[in-house]
Amino acid sequence: MKIYTLVSLFLLTLCIKTNAAAPPPLAKDPQVKQQVLSTIDALQHSQYFSIEAAPNESLFIHDNYVSMTLEEDTAEIYNGIRSELVFNNPYLEEDELEYRFQIRFEEGFDQNLSFYWWLFAQWHDQPDRNLGETWINFPSNSPPVSLALKSKSDLLGIALLINGNFYYWQEIETYRWYDIAFNIKWSTEETGEVTYCIDGNCHPKIIERNMLNHYQHYFKIGQYRNRNTTSKNTISIKEIKITNINITN
């Protein structure tokens, strides 16, 4: 197991949603949501699904995939430059879930990019509804688990990012599909587990804390990056699967 670097993630924090720009109305349209879910083969998750993107501006629906674009004039959503699909599937601490999807890096990723941070998948904490918490005064934290863009020797790649540490960097090729899978056992203790697989090759399991509180962390997939990055970049997503592997009572 190789750790590449420890990074400061203060700018990755999610700002309090009550004071930030919400997604445009079209993102909440039930027909648009159902069309997106049908396209990515994820209709079974409809009750947990939302869109943090602008359909027809930063989110585009194709025959069997969706594409998500960020550029210089992309409007902020929840105080961030993002185009993301959100799945807030319920689970309890110590539950084990598999998250699987396919991703393709399109326009813009065939260039040398200057960036500070850039996420394509993330699992983020949220207020614990069981304790009556809300987004008001909820602390801003970086996601404990994410899939991030990382450069190495002037090459662009993706890497697993857990609690500020990069693992398993791999160079990316544009205009080809990657099959990504995460098997995660969720825990606020040092018994949490993350297994990361790409194209069927699974890296050694990482065992450490992967929850910031005791409430389910929502899964976001798409693009979320530092606002100082202004290049036009597109990714495509399809075949999102979220499966309960081992559920506690």
HELIX and SHEET records of a PDB file:
HELIX    1   1 PHE A   10  LEU A   12  5                                   3    
HELIX    2   2 LYS A   17  ASN A   19  5                                   3    
HELIX    3   3 PRO A   25  LYS A   28  5                                   4    
HELIX    4   4 PRO A   30  THR A   39  1                                  10    
HELIX    5   5 LEU A   43  TYR A   48  5                                   6    
HELIX    6   6 ARG A  129  LEU A  131  5                                   3    
SHEET    1   A 8 ILE A   3  LEU A   6  0                                        
SHEET    2   A 8 ASN A 165  GLU A 171 -1                                        
SHEET    3   A 8 LEU A 155  ILE A 162 -1                                        
SHEET    4   A 8 VAL A 145  LYS A 152 -1                                        
SHEET    5   A 8 TRP A 118  HIS A 124 -1                                        
SHEET    6   A 8 TYR A 218  ARG A 225 -1                                        
SHEET    7   A 8 ILE A  81  PHE A  87 -1                                        
SHEET    8   A 8 PHE A  49  GLU A  52 -1                                        
SHEET    1   B 7 LEU A  59  ILE A  61  0                                        
SHEET    2   B 7 VAL A  66  LEU A  70 -1                                        
SHEET    3   B 7 ASN A 233  ASN A 246 -1                                        
SHEET    4   B 7 GLU A  96  PHE A 105 -1                                        
SHEET    5   B 7 TRP A 177  LYS A 185 -1                                        
SHEET    6   B 7 GLU A 193  ILE A 198 -1                                        
SHEET    7   B 7 ASN A 201  CYS A 202 -1                                        
SHEET    1   C 7 LEU A  59  ILE A  61  0                                        
SHEET    2   C 7 VAL A  66  LEU A  70 -1                                        
SHEET    3   C 7 ASN A 233  ASN A 246 -1                                        
SHEET    4   C 7 GLU A  96  PHE A 105 -1                                        
SHEET    5   C 7 TRP A 177  LYS A 185 -1                                        
SHEET    6   C 7 GLU A 193  ILE A 198 -1                                        
SHEET    7   C 7 ILE A 206  ILE A 207 -1                                        
END                                                                             
